[in-house]
Amino acid sequence: MATPRLEHLTLQAKRMPGNNYNCTPLTPRSRLERLLRERELRKSSRYVQPTEEGNNKEGDQFLNDVEQFCNEEDLSDTSRAFTEEQPFRQRLLVVANRLPVSAVREGVDSYHLEISVGGLVSALLGVKEFDTRWIGWPGVNVNDDAGQEALTKALAEMRCVPVFLDEDIVNQYYNGYCNNILWPLFHYLGLPHEDRLATTRSFQSQFDAYKKANQMFADVVNKYYEEGDIVWCHDYHLMFLPKCLKEYNSNMKVGWFLHTPFPSSELHRTLPSRSELLRAVLAADLVGFHTYDYARHFVSACTRILGLEGTPDGVEDQGKLTRVAAFPIGIDSERFIRALELPEVQDRMKEMQERFAGRKVMLGIDRLDMIKGIPQKILAFEQFLEENPHWHDKVVLLQIAVPTRTDCPEYQKLTSQVHEIVGRINGRFGTLTAVPIHHLDRSLDFHALCALYAVTDVALVTSLRDGMNLVSYEFVACQASKKGVLILSEFAGAAQSLGAGALLVNPWNITEVAASIGYALDMPADEREKRHQFNFKHVTTHTSQEWAATFVSELNDTIVEAQLRTKQVPPVLPNDVAVDCYSKANNRLIILGFNATLTEQVDALGRGGQIRELELQLHPNLKEHLKKLSDDPKTTLVVLSGSARDVMDKNFSEYNMWLAAENGMFLRLTTGEWMTTMPENLTMDWVDSVKHVFEYFTERTPRSHFEVRETSVIWNYKYADVEFGRLQARDLLQHLWTGPISNASLDVVQGARSVEVRAVGVSKGAAIDRILGEIVHHKGMKAPIDYVLCIGHFLAKDEDVYKFFEPELPSESLPTAGALLSTSQRPSSLPKSSSSRVASGSKAFRYKKQRSLSIIERREIEFASGDPWRPWRPSDRISLHEGSSVLDLKSDNYFSCAVARKRSSARYLLKTSDDVVDLLSDLADHSSLPST
């Protein structure tokens, strides 16, 4: 990416991946600082573009044609800036369903290309610092190789790349799934109601065609993609494209923008393919919408349908954050303002002023579509005329209805309905010389459109649901002299941008719209002036060019942040390395969590999974592997879980392993009895009062439940409504802190969707040293442990288990582990003096250690020494041969793995419990058979 000034280039170069982001004071540190700096750079760069006439006269064919088509002098600067050879200019691949040109075949190897300058085209013309390419369907069916080659060559001159779709794909993908399923749903019309059985039967084939078409787009993008390119996907036609692109190259910079509304989650969940589409979009790095409402609906759908975590920045899935934000599109306001000065436009303005002299002009310009609210608009105008007879000959409504999908029966029915209402009103209120409504079923050319905007007194936009509606922006841009009034539907996206200057109405409320028409026609000049100035400032500052530049800038910044986050995410466990080290070790220790580690995956929202999770069961594919591992004499297997003892017995009693229940507070070898490792002074007097609070909130929160264990009480709202569950959890915590636990020595542990109350000191990490000591004492180990594998889906508070065995951590941060790590085998990074410090018998250490001892440990130490206040040492618990220790653990032989948690202190990551099955299967294959 580049800008004309050297300092701009320096900033951009520092922000590219792989650089040290903090190496220069010119680089803003925070995300907001970076975006503000880029915004200022974009503004300043507009004044340093080359303006010499004749520079690069040949230029780019596409931009020259656009310039000629628009008849805009100023676009020549844009063309030159767009095509100049600038260093470090980043490529931008714009992928949309349709190319900005339409192709008409004139021969075997020749095509006539017609340019369509829409909002997206004009928006991207203003993004001068990128080398833009367009990828899309050319709108024509080309089956022969010669024709495809010829069209590809012709489009290449216009920086366009075609995606060739056959007729059947177009019919099922575009006409079927896009227009008959997604478009109505996204505009709150719901799924098709007519001939439901036929729709249901054809749905899957249309969805398959949709995915196939998106993959065809992805194949073309992959063919033309170069390292460092930005890929910007557009609209509901290409919701699967981000997923296809990321599967090809996970480092690809992908953004997706929706130009329509996004429905509420309650409506989106009716779509059979709801989850697949959401997950496909979430593969993008940045997801954009016109308004905050649409972005909020998308995040809500992801949380309610997929069970993911919504954050202020977007949607998070196992540590991967997809940014979701609002980017309201604008128009090229300068184009409209300049057009008003053209002689042709001036002549048309004069003609219309004479034609409608003495009458107020109201204007409506819409596609003839169900969502545009044309019948509602006309009916409101009729009611206005009924209630205000003095306006009969003083106002005229000009309604331009551009025909669309003329072959669709529903649209034909709408056309007939509109014509019928217009005819009735004109017959009722018209005269021989004038009618109140002029209705045209056609589009207008650009100059006629600008002239019409300029002479209008009141613009009427009554969309029932609209992504943005840029007609309102165009009207405001052309009203510098007349300062007309804008009546705008609150269901149009533009209402969030122009709401302060417009009269907002509910188009379904005919009476309200009629009253607004009367208020607009009688509005005082000073109020019209204030309203217009607000809207005009917004329209001229929030242009289409600014919209495109802002989105691409945010996408680049999102990539920077993602790279910084990636550095904090553990890498995926290399199974082959872990297995190889396992096979070479002589005394192995494997510590496994239970829930979400050794169990089958369940649906995040509990569709058939809540009962299964309430009754935890071992993954059926693990039984054989656990049997082999537990029977291996060189391997000690420990299952460390927060579950109760009866749950552990039910699932693991048939194996030769150690079970640590209730976060390690209870321990037993499956061939022995349960013993407690709880500190002697641990009290549970608080349980009943906390239990009453949890009962109260369980009754108030559907699909939540609580569990009383021997050392903790847990309230789980994983399957409750996401937002309601969070509110209830917040309320519950306030009740706890101000009530039963206000003066108690307790820990409150918040999980993703749970609240757990424990006694202080109850955690897996705090218990592991006592567990390890008991295991070593029981087995009478003669060889130190030289291999540790620790796998779990642990809460953040319990992740100190991972740190306990970490050889590379300073020992002063691990006082309990330091007592079990021999000085002879301690890594050089650990000071040897720490061992003597730990065993030095200082009063502080002695007191702290004594409080954490279990009843078993206290009894054994007192029996051995007769002095209950003497510092605990490994020799008090176990007898080892000369020079040996409990742990002889080298860094390469320690593997800590978090399951499905990318934010973890573990060394490695396993994505799902199925990956755990695969790993334990490989380890079992390298296990030793017990000697007979």
N, C-alpha and C positions, 0 to 999 in steps of 0.2 A: 504494500500500500504506500502511496506517496502523495505528497502535497508539494506545491511549487517551491516552498521555502526550505532552506537547509535545516532549520531547527525543527520543522515539521517532520522531515525525513528522519532526523535523529530520534525523535520521539517514537515514530512508528517502528523504526528498526529495533529499538529497545523493547518494544512490546511484542515482537515476534517470538514464537515458541523457541525454547532452548536458550534464551538469553537470561542473564541475571537481571531480574526486574528491579532490583534495588541498587544497581551499580551506578546510577547517575542521579543527581538531584533534580534533573529535568523530568524524570519519570514520576508522575503522581503515585502516591502510595496506595490510597484507597480507591475502591471502585468508583465512587461518586466523583472523586477528584479526576480520575482518568476520563470519565465521560464528559465532565464539564470542560476539561482541557481540549478534548477532541471537538466539542461543540464550538468553542471559540476558534479553533484552528479552521474548522469548516467555514465559519463566517468570514474570517480574514482572508481565506484562500479565494473567495469569490472576487476579490478586488485586485488580484494579481494574475488573473488569467490573461493570455495574449489577446490583443484586440486589433492587431494590424490587419487591414483588409488584404485579401489575396493570399494570406498565409495558409499553406496546405489547401489550395483551391480544389485539387482533385478530390481530397477528403475520402470519407467513407460513404459508399453508395447509399447505404441504409439511412444514415443521418442526413445526407443531402436530400434524399427523397422526402424524409419527414419535414425538413425545413421548407421545401417547396410546397408540400401538401398543406402545412399550417400557414404558409405565407407570412412567416414571422421573421423579421430582420434579425432580431436578437438571438435567434437560435443558431446563427452561424458561429457565434462565439462558443456556444455549447458544443457544436459539432467539432470545432477545432480542438477544444479541450478534451473532447471524448476520444479523439483519434491521435492526438499528439504522442510522440514517442517519449514517455516519461519513465524514468528509472523506478524500480521497485513497485510498479503499479500492479496491484493485486487483481487477479481475475475473479469476476463474479458471474457464476452460472445461474441464470434465472430460469427456473423450470416451472412452466405453467401448462395447463391442458391445451391451450391454443397459442400458436405463435402470434406475434403482433402483425403478421401479414397473412393474407388469404391467397391461395394459389389456384389459378384456373388453367387447365391444360389446353394448349393451343396446337400441339402437335406431338409427334413421338418423343421428341427430345427438347421441347420448348414449353415454357410456362409464363403466364402473365401473373405478376405479383401485385396485389393491392394492399396498401399500407393502412392499418387502422390505428389511429393515434388515440389510445384510451388513457385512463388515469394511470395505469401501471407503466405504460410506455413513457408518458411525459414525466412521471416520477423518476424513472431511472435515467432519463436524459440528463437530469440535474446532478447525478452522482458522478462527478468528473474524475475522482481519484481512482476509479476502478475501470478495468477492461472488461466490459460486459458482453456476455454471450447469452442467447436465448435458445432454449430447448423446449420443443413442444410439438403437438400434432398440427400439421399444416391445413387441416380441414378438408382434405381431399383423399380419396381412396386410390392408392397407386400400388398395383400388384406386380407389374413387370419391373425387372432389374434396370432396364434402360431408363424407364421413367423415374425410378427412384434416384438413380445416379444423376440424371439431369436436374431434378428438383433440388437435390442436395447441393449440387454445384451452384445453382441459382441462389439458393438461400444463404449459402456461405458468404456471398458478397454482401449480404445484409446482416452478417454476424448471427445468423440463425441456423439451428441444427434441427432437422425434422425427426420426429418419432412416427414411424409408419405403423398404423393400426389397420387391421383388416375390417371389413364391413361388419362381421359378426361381433367382433370385440367392441367396436364402436356402439353397436346397437345395444349390447348387454351392459357394457361398462358405462357408457356416457348417457344414452337414452334411458337405460334401465336403472342401474344402481344409483348413479349420480343424480339424475333428474327426477326419478320416480320414488326414490327411497331417501337419500340424504338431503336433497334440497327441501322437500316438504317438511321433513323432520326438523331440520335446522331453523326453519321459519315457523315453527310451532303449528304446522298443519297436521302433524302426526303421520304415521304410516298409512299407506293407501287403505281406504275402507271399501272401495268398490271391488267386487270380485276377490274377496280376501283369500279364498282357497287357491286361486290361480297365482296370486301374489306370493303366497307362502310357498307354493311348489317351485316357483321360478326364482325365489330369493337366493337360494344357494348357488345356482348357476350364475346369477348376476354378480354375486359376491366373488365367486371364483374368477369371473371375467375382470372384475375390478382389481383383484390382486394381480392377475396376469398382466393387465395393462400397466399397473404401477411398476411391475418388475421390468416391463419393456422400456419404460421411461428410465428406470435405474440402469439398465444395460447401456443405454445411449449415454447417460451421464458418466458412467464408469469409463466408457470408451474415450471420452473427451476430457476427463478429469486429469488435472495435473496437481502435483504436491503443492499445498498452500492455497488452493482455490477455495472460494466460498460458494456453497450451493444453497440457493434460496428457493424453496418449494412453495407453491402458492395454491391455496384453496382446497375445498373438500374433495376435489377430483383426485388429489394426490396425498391422501392421508397415510397410505401405506409406504410412500416413497422414503421417508426418513429411515424406517426400519430396513428397507432393502439396501439403502446406501451404507448404513452403518455396518451391516453384515458384510458388505464388500470391503469396507475400510473403516475401522472404528475411529481412526484419527481424522476423518473427513469433517470439515466444518459445515454443519447442516442447520439451517433455519427453516421454519415452516410458519406461514402466515395464512390466517383464515379471513376471507373477505365477506363472509356472511355472519349472522349471529351464531353463537353457540348456545344450544338450548340448556335449560336447567337439567340437573341430573335425573329428576323424576321422569322427564320426557326422553332423555337420551338412553335411559336404562331399558326402554321398550325395544330398542334396536337389537336384533339377535346377535349381531357381530360387535356389540358395544365394547367388550373388553379388548378384542383384537385391534380395533381401530385406535382406542386410547393408548394401548401399549406401543403401537406402531408410531404414533405421533410423539410419544415420550422418548423415542430414540433420538429425536432432534436435540440439538444443544439449546436452541432458543425457540419458543413457541409464542407467536404474536397474535393479538386480536385488536379490533378497532376500539373497544371500550373495556373498562374495568369489569363491567357486569359480565361480559362474555368470558373474560379471563377467569373471573370468580366461578362461573358455572363450570368451566373446564376443570379447574382444580377440585371443585366439589364432586364432579363426576369421577375423578381419579381416586378421591378418598372414599366415596360411598360405593363405587362399583368395583374398584380394584383393591380397596383397602390400604392405599398408600398414604404417606404422610404429606399433608399440605403445609407449606411454609410460606412466609411473606415473599420469598423469592421465587417460589414455584412448587414443583412436586419432587419429592425425594423418594427414591427406591433403592434401598440397601446401599446408601451412601452416594448414589449417583443422582445429582440434582439436575433437573431440566428446568431452566429458567422460563417463567411464564409472565408476560407483561403486556400492557396495552400500548399500542402505537396507532393513534388515530390518523388515518390517511387524510390528505388534503388535495388541493388542486393546484394547477399552475396558474395562480391568480394573475400574474403579470400578463399572461397571454390574453386573458379576458379584458383586462384594463387597457392594454394597447389596442385591442381590436375595436374598442369603442371609438377610437380616433380615426379609423379607416373611413374613407369617403363612402364606400359601399354600405357600411354599417350605419353611418350617419343618414344616408338617403333612406334606408329602410326604417330607421327610427322616425324620421319626419313623416314618412308615409303612414305609419301606424298611429302616430299622434293625431294626424288629420282624420284618419278613419274612425278613431274612437274619441274624438273631441267632445268634451262635456261629460264624459263618462269615466268612472274609476275602472281601472283594468286590474282584474284578478287573474292569476296565472297558475296553472297546474301542468307540470311536465312529468310524465311517468311512462314506464313500460306498461303495456296492457297486461297486467299480472294480478293474480289473486291477492298478493301481499301488499299491493300499492294503495288499496283503499279508495279506488276511484268511485265506486258506487256510494260509499259513505260520504265522500267529499261532495258529490253532486246532490245527495239527499240533504246534507247540511245546508248547502246553498239554497235549496228549495225552501227549507224551513226559514232561513233568513229572509227570503223574499216574502214569505207568508206573514212574518211578524213585522216586516218593515216595508209597507207599501210605498213609502216615499222614495225608496231606492230603486223602484222597478225600472225606470228609464235612465238611471244614473250609474249603473254598474254592469259590467260584463265579465263573464268567466271564460277565459280562453283555456281549453283543456286539450293538450297534445298527448295522445295515447299512442305510443310506438308499438306496433304489433309484434308479438313474439309467439313462437310455437303455434302458428296458425292451423296446423294439422291436428292439434290436440282438442278433443271434444270439450274438455273443461274450459279451455280458453275460448273456444267458439261460443260456448254458453255465456261466458262472462261478457264477451263482445256484444252479444244480442241484448243482454241485460242492461249494459251501459247505454246502448243506442235507444232502448225503450225508455229509460229514465230521462235521457236528454230530450227525446222527442216529446214526452209528456210535459216537461217543464217549459220547453220553448212554445208548445201549443197553448199552455196555460198562461204564461206571463209575457209572451212575445207580442209584437205588433207587426204591421205590414212592412215597416221600415227597419225594425231591429228585433233581435232575439237576445235573451239573457245569456245563453251559452253557445260558444263557438267550439265545436268538437272536431278534431282532426285525427284520423287514424293513420298517421304517418309521422316520419321523423323530419326534422328541419336541419338545414345546413348550418355550419358554425356561425356564419355572419348573421343569418336570420335569427338564430338563437340568442346571440348577444344583443341584437336590437330589441328583441322581445323582452328579455330580462330588463333592459334599461328603461323601457316605458311602463313597466309594471308597477302598480301601487301596492298590491298585496300578493305575496306568493303563498300558495296553499299546498303543504306537503302533509298528507294524511296516511302515511304508510302504516299498515297493520303490524308489520315487522320488517325492519330493514337493517342491513349490516351497517351502513353509514348514511347513504343518500347524499350524493354530492351535488344534486340539483340545488339544494339550499345554499351550498358554498358558492356555486356559480352565480346564483341570484345576488348574493351579497356583494360579490366582486364587481358586479355591473351596476351597483346602485350608489356610486359615489355622488352623483348629482341629485337624484330623486329621493334617496333614503327611504325606500319603501319598507313595509312591515312584513316580517316572515312569520307565518303561522306554521308551526312544526309539530308533528306527531311525537309524543314522548316515547314511542316505540321505535323510532329511528335512532341509529347510533349517533347521528349528528346532534341529537338533543343534549347529549352530555357535553358537547363542545360549544354549541350556540344557544344553550338554554337560557342564559342570562339576557341575551338580546332578543330572543324570539318569544312569541306567545306559544307556550306549550299546551297541547290539547290531547285528549283521549279520543281518537278517531271513532271509536265505537259509541261515544256519547254525542249523538247528533245535536242535541240542544246546546251542549258546551261549545261545539265547533261553530254553530250558528251565532252564538253570542260573541265568540272571538272574532268572527268576521265583522260584526257590527262595531266592536271595539277598535279593530284595526283600521276600518274605514274612517272612523271619527277621531283617531288618535291625534293629540296635539303635536305640532311640529317639533317642539323641544324634546318631547319623549321619543319621537321617531329618530331624532338626531342622536340621542344618547344610546338608544338600542342599536342603531346602525354602527356607530363608532366602535362599540364593543365587538360586534360580530366582524366588522371589517378588519379590525386589528388582528383578530384571531385567524381569519382566512388568509391574510397576507403574510402572517408570520409562520403559521403551521401549514406550509406548502407541501405538495407531493414530494418535491425534491428533499425537503427537510425530513419527511417521513422515511424515505428510503435510506437516506444517509444515517439517520438515527438508528434504524433497525440494524443495518450492517455494522455500525459502530458498536452497538450493544452485543451483537453476535461475536465480533472479534474479542470484546472484553469478556464475554462469557467463556470463551475458549481459554483466555488467560487465567481466569479464576478456576476453571475446571482443571487446568494443568497444576495449579497450586494445590488444589484439593487432592489430586491424584497422588501427589508426593506423600500424602498422609494416609493413603489407603494401602493396607497390606497387600502384597502380591499373592496370587493364587499359589497354593502349595504345590511344589514340584513333587508329584507322587513318586517318581522314579528315584529321586534323591533320598526321600524319606524312607523308602523301602530298602534301598541299598545300605543306608546307615543302620537300619533295623537288623538286616541280615548279618551284619558284621559285629553287632554288639553282643555282649555276654550276659548282661543283666539289665533288662528293659522294664521301664515303668510306663504304662499307658493309662492316662486319666481321661475319662469320657463323661461329658454331660449326658443328660437323658432327653428332656423335652426339646424338640426341634433339632436334636442331634442324632439320636438313635430311634426316632419315631418317623412314621411316614409323614410326608407333607400334607397339610390340610388347607382347604380353601381359606383365604385370608378373612373372608366375611362370614364364614361358618355355614355356607350352603352345603349341608351334609357333613360338616366337619366339627361342629361344636360338641356334639355328643362324643365323637371320637377323641377330641382333645381332653374332655373332662375325664375320660377313662383312658389314660395314657397306655399305649401298647407298643411293645418293641416292634421295630420294622421287621416284617416277615423274612426279608432277604438277608437279615443279619444273623440269624440264629446259628447257621452252620459256621460262619466265620468267627463268631464269638466263642463257639465251642472249641475250635482249633486254637485260638489265641489263649483262652483261659487254661487249656490243658498243656500249653508250652511251659516247661519248667524254667526257661530263661525269661519268661514274661510275667509280670505282675499287672493284673488288670483291676482298675478301680473305676466304678461308676459313681460320680459325685453329682448329686442332684438336690434340688430344693423339695423334691417330692417326699411324701410321708413314707414311713417304713413299710406299711402294708403294700403300697404300690411297688416299691422296690422288690419286696419278696415275691410278689405275684409275677414279675417280669424276669427276674434274674436268679431265682433260687436254684435253677438246674445247672448253673455254671459255677466253675471254681474261680471266684473272683471276690473282690472286696466291694462292699456296698456302703456308701456314705450318704445317709439320708438327712433331710432337713438342713441343707447347706453344710453338711459335714458334722453336725452336732451329734449324730448317732452313727455308729460304725459296727460292721460285723463282716467276718468272713462267712461266705454262704454255708460253710460247714459248721459254723459256730453260732454263738448267741450275740444279740445286740448289746453293745456297750455304749456308754455316753462319753462324749469328749467335751461336754459343756463345762465352762468354768463353774467352780463351786458356788460362787456368789450370784449366779444367774437366777433371777426371779421372774415369775410369770403372773404376778398379781394384776397386771394391767389388761390381761386378755379379755375379760368379760366386758369391760367398758368399751374397748375398741370393737369388740364383736357386735355390740348393740348399735354402734354407729354404722358399721358395715351392713348390718341387717336392714337398717333404715334406708340406706342408699341402694341396696339391692332391690328392695321393694319399689323404689321410685325409678329405677333404671331398667327397662325391659332388656332381657338377654344378658344381663350381668349376673355374676355369681361371686360368692366369697367362700374361702376355705380356712378353717381353723386347724393349724398344725401345732405341734408340741412346742415349737420355739418361735412361731410367727403366725400372723394372720394376713391373708391376701384377699384383696378385692380386685376382680378381673372384669373389665368392660370391653374386652377385645371384640365381642360380637354385637355390642350395642351400637346404636347410631353414632357415627364418628363424632359429630359436633356436639350432640347432646351428652355423649360419654365424657368428653373433655370438660364440659361445663360442670357436670356432676362431680368429676374428679377434683376440680378446683374447689367446689363447694365442700366436698368431703374433707379435703386437706385443711380448710379453714376450721371445720368442726373439730378435727383432731387436734390442731395446734392450740385452739382456745379451750379445749375440753379435756379429754381423758389423758392426753400425753403432754400436757403443758409443762408439768414438772417431773415427768418420768425420764429415766435414762434409756431412751429408745431411739432407734434409727427408722426413718421413713424412707423407703426405697421406691422411687417412681420408675416403673418400666414404661415401655412404649404405650401400653394400654392397661396398666395395672398399678395398684398402690399396695405396698407391703409394709407392715410394721413389724420390726424385729427388736430384740434386745440389743443393746450396744455390744459390739464384739462378735455378733453372729454373722459370719460371712465365710465363703468358701476359702478365701485366702487365709483368714485367721485360723481356720481349722486344719489346713493342709499339713502344717508342721507336726501337729499332734497325730494326724492320721498316718503320715509317713513314719513317724517314730514307732507307732503301734505295729505297722506292717513289718518294718525291719526287725523289730523285737520278736514278733511272732515267727517270722521265717528264719531268724538266726542267720542273716545274710553273711556270707564270707567274702563275697566280691562286691565292690561298690557299684551303685547304679551308674551305668555309662550311656544310657539312652532314655530320653523322656519325650513322650508324645502326649500333648494336652489339647483336647478338642472339646469345644462347647459353644453353646448359644447362651452365654452368660450375660446377666445384667452388668452394667458398668461397675457397680460396687463390688461385684464378685470377680472382676477381671484381674484382681491382684493374684489370683491363682497363676496366671501367665507369668507375672513378674517374679513369683516365688522361685522358680527354677532358672530365671534368666541369668546366665553366667556373666553377661556383659554389663549388668547393672552394678553400680557402686554398692558395696555390701552394707554401708550405713543406712541405706534406704530399705534394707531387708534384714532387720535384726534377727528374725526367726530363722531365715534361710542361712544367714551367716554362721549360725551355730552348727549347721549340718554340712557346711562346705569346708573341705580340708584346706589348710594353708598351702600344702604342698602342691595341690592341683589348682589353686586359685589363679585365674587369668592375671596377666601382668597389669591390666588396667585397674585391678582391685588392690588397694593398699593392704599389705600383710598385717599391718598393725591393727586393722579392724577386727581381726580374729581375737587378738588378745584383749582388745577393748570390750568386745562382746562378752568374753568370759572373765572380765576383770573383777566382777562382783561389786560394781558400783551400786549405791543405794537405789538410784533411780531405776536402773535396769532390773535390779533384783525385785523391786516392788512391782514393776510393770509385768515382768515375766510370771511372777507368782500369781497375779490376778488372773492370768489367762490359762492357767493350768486346769486340766480336767480333773475330776475326782480320782480317776485311775492313776493319773500321773502323780497327784499329790500323795496318794497312798504308797506308791512304789518308791518315791523319793524319800519320804519320811522313813519308810522301812529300811532303805539302804543306808541312809546317813544319820538318821536321828535328828537332823536339823532342818525343819521345814523352811527356813529362810535362807538356806544356802543356795547360790545361783545354780540353775539347772544346766547340765552339760550333757552332750551326747553319751558320755560314758555312764551317766546315771541310768540311761534307758536301755542301752544295748551294749553288748560285748562284741567287739570286733577284733580281728587279728591285727598284729602289729603293723603300723603304717597305713592302715586302710581307713576309709571313711564311708559315710552313707552315700555321698555323691562324688563321683569322679566324672563330672559332666563337662565335656568340651562344647563350645558354642555350636559347632557343626552338627552335634548330636542332639540338639534340643529343638523340637518343633512344636510351637504353640499355634493353634489354628482356631480362628473364630468362624462359626458357621452362620452364614447369611447376615453378617454384621461387618460392614466395611469401615465403620468407625470403631476401631478396637486397638487395644494395646498388644494384641497378639502379633506374632511375626508373620503369620500367613492367613489366608482366607480360603475357606471352602464354601462354595455358593449355596449348596443345599444339602439336606440329609442324604440324598442319593449319592452325592460325592463322597460322603463319609462311608457309605456302603462300599463304594468302589475302592476306597483306600484300605479299609479293613479287610476287604477281600484279597487285595494284593499282599497285605502283611500276613494274612493267614496262610497264603501259599508259600511264604518263606519261613514259616514257623517250624520249630523242631517238634518231633513226636515225643511224647513222654516215654521214658525208659520203662521197660516191663520187668 
